[in-house]
Amino acid sequence: MTSKQPRKQRVLRYRAHRHILTKFMHAHLSPELREKYGKRSVGLRSGDTVKVLKGVFKGVEGKVKRVDVRRMMVYVENVSRKKADGSTVDVPVRVPNVMITQLNLEDKYRKEKLEASAK
């Protein structure tokens, strides 16, 4: 960030391009994964298992359904609420409020990159 002023930081995040927004979508790793890979945080992807750290759904663990880069939110499997008509709707959770407990390593490139940083 170029300024210390919160209003300018908010504007920078709001006006950021998509390739820069993806860098804001990093979540903390659990202590076991942090020890294994030697990294503090990794970019979130659908299929990762996360634990909610703050809010109404604190302590809930589930897989990531969808990552909304534009809103900087993530949708987790067990985080939903009932509407007045009885249907359920997913509740978005901010990325800093989750911790990755298990990584989705189906992507060969992601797996190689993580293992390279572990050395």
C-alpha positions, -999 to +999 in steps of 0.1 A: +000+000+000+012+035-008-006+054+020-012+049+057-047+065+055-074+039+058-097+058+034-070+056+007-064+019+014-101+012+010-102+030-023-071+011-035-088-022-027-121-011-043-105+000-075-079-028-078-077-049-110-087-086-109-051-099-110-043-078-079-075-088-061-064-124-062-034-115-041-058-103-013-075-137-013-048-154+009-058-171+041-038-183+070-027-219+072-033-241+102-002-247+125+004-282+110+003-270+074+024-240+083+051-263+097+049-286+067+051-261+039+070-233+056+044-206+046+021-185+067-007-181+041-018-195+008-043-184-018-078-198-013-093-221-039-126-241-041-121-275-026-099-263+003-112-272+038-114-242+061-124-233+096-143-201+104-125-181+131-149-152+136-185-143+135-218-162+140-204-194+124-172-194+145-158-229+148-176-243+117-154-264+094-163-272+058-151-272+022-150-240+001-178-240-024-170-208-042-146-179-040-159-145-050-129-124-059-148-092-067-165-091-032-135-107-015-158-133+001-157-171+003-187-195+006-183-226+028-204-257+028-218-257+063-223-220+065-259-212+055-291-197+069-328-203+063-349-177+046-385-168+056-399-190+029-379-220+042-352-222+016-316-220+026-290-195+013-253-196+016-237-169+038-205-152+026-175-151+049-146-127+046-113-143+037-093-130+068-119-148+090-110-183+079-081-206+084-071-234+059-070-268+076-066-289+045-055-280+010-069-291-023-038-305-041-055-317-073-037-290-092-003-303-101+012-267-104-001-257-069+013-289-054+048-284-069+048-248-058+040-256-022+065-285-021+092-262-035+086-236-008+089-264+019+125-270+011 
